[in-house]
Amino acid sequence: MSALSSRRRGAPRRPPERAELWLGALAATLLLLIAGMLAFVFKEAWPSFSHNGLAWFGSGGNTGQQLAAIYESPANPDEYVYHLRAWPLLYGTLLSTGLAVLIGLPFALLCSLFMVEFAPPGLKRIMTPVVRFLAAVPSVVYGLIGILVLAPWIDRHLVSASFKLDVNAIVPVSGGGLLLASIILMVMIVPIMIAIISDALRAVPRSWVEGSAALGVNRWRTMWKVSVRTARPAIAAAVVLATARALGEAIMLAMVSGSFIWAPNPLDGLNFFLEPIMPLAATIVGQQEGFSAVPLGQTLYAIAAVLLVSSAILSFAGWAVRQPLRKYAAR
Amino acid sequence: MPPPPIRKISLDAPPTVVHVPPVPLDGNGNGHAGPAGGVHTPGPPPSEAPVLERMRCDAVTIAYGPKVAVNRVDLPIAQGEVLAMIGPSGCGKTTLLRSLNRLTELTATASRGGRILLDGQDIDALEVTTLRKRVSMVFQQPNPFPMSVFDNVAYGLREGGSKRPRKKELMEPVERALTRAGLWHEVKENLDHPALRLSGGQQQRLCIARSLAAQPEVLLMDEPCSALDPISTAKIEELILELREQIAVVIVTHNLQQAQRVADKVAFMYLGELVEYAPGEQLFNAPQAQRTRDYVGGAFG
């Protein structure tokens, strides 16, 4: 009897089943909150989508004037204006994000390779924490440097006066634009990619590298054929994460992208890169004073819904890309 | 009855190294000192190929930083026979083996003195990729790449040349290498399967095939069976005896029985020194040095 009671004293006061229940409830609450938020966004966004149909994603008219008309729509709910063709916003997002990721990826890969394979130990010790710090710099700091230093510099040195004058009636060109937005986005997302890719490169088993060397394959080929090949799933993950961050970046882009709703025309040659853009997330920031007007609020919710869906598609695409790459990996 | 005396090795005693005059390479391990008491352990069947010296270590010293791992070792390596390096852990046998194709250079702190010759030519004068193609290595843990079986074997051929061969041209050498490694019949249906899904023994034979595909002249094996089961081990030992007909094989092993089964010549190393180098049968049945006798007799290990 005494033995039994002493065993009871040693037993945990709360059985583990209880803890499981608590944790489960916590996780379920969190998931419910997220699901509720998603449902709310889509519900609010619905009038904008239902009014425009698929044309919402198309082009036509001046998107800036359309947003202004939505803001100024009459107070009577029956007379709300919803007409919107959001193509310039989508196009601006695609351009800035795409350029930043396309230029940033090779840059990040080469930096990671240098850090892991070639840098002397002292430099390695410094570079790793510096990269992690850069990945954590608040983007508004980059935005501030962009708008105060880089935009005036581009305006002075890259924008030709004649081009500026030619287009002045249609679109203001002032330094901030596709080029600056993409460059600062790239600076923002490259450290994230370097951190992920270099972790993966460091995790490549040394036995594979040695095995390749023992077959008489030189260091350079070994690096590409064994290390980078093995790190491919991590590279895909890095691209997904970086793209997601670039998609969702709002404040910084609102500062440096030119603040004018415009779809840059590739036929303008190099000036294409100097024309202003207005990405989706930056639009939400730019239009925030108009939230009080119900239809504008609903339109902004529609933009938010598009961003949410693209993030979801992005995660899924990342997963799908990794599947064939995992085929030969150890189980 | 008193217990049998335990033989101990005092570490500060001068090493009892026997300076064996260069052993005449006579093609097989037989014909030397017969069994000197104890159980006679037969060595591997004599090789049919002519014995030809391919490599030679000449006063090789290897150090990791200030720590000397291999101290002035002289050792011949011949084609047509198997050389086994035995000795307790940390005696420098793996380090010596890795220096034979300059893999020690991958370790930042390692430095080497003395000369290693391949066909009379200093290996430092050879380009390192050429050297490693001629002197290939199989590791302790099977290390197939995360690719298909075919791509693993073709890897050295694809990356070695300046021009990338097409898959059709690679089929024949890949089949030849897999056949030599005794793996062809087990994988010929599944050449595109992931190599890492093979069993451990198959993976190790795949690694041997990968090395053989580049047609090396010397094959270094670092405890190739230590992670394998007895059946896979037997297969690989059989393979080693076949390979010695065409190439020089050097095997590092912890397993004395394995050394007896496959080795024509055995080198016993202790604390970085080469204590004794002799035909297998002689070293196991009539060792000349006290340390060899102790190690082979199981006094320490």
Interface residues (C-beta under 8 A of the other chain):
Chain A: P205 S207 W208 V209 E210 G211 S212 A213 A214 L215 G216 V217 N218 R221 T222 K225 V226 R229 T230 K327 Y328 A329 A330 R331
Chain B: N101 L103 L106 V128 T129 T130 L131 R132 K133 R134 S136 M137 F139 Q141 N143 F145 P146 M147 S148 Y155 G156 E159 G160 P194 A195 L196 R197 C207 R210 S211 A214
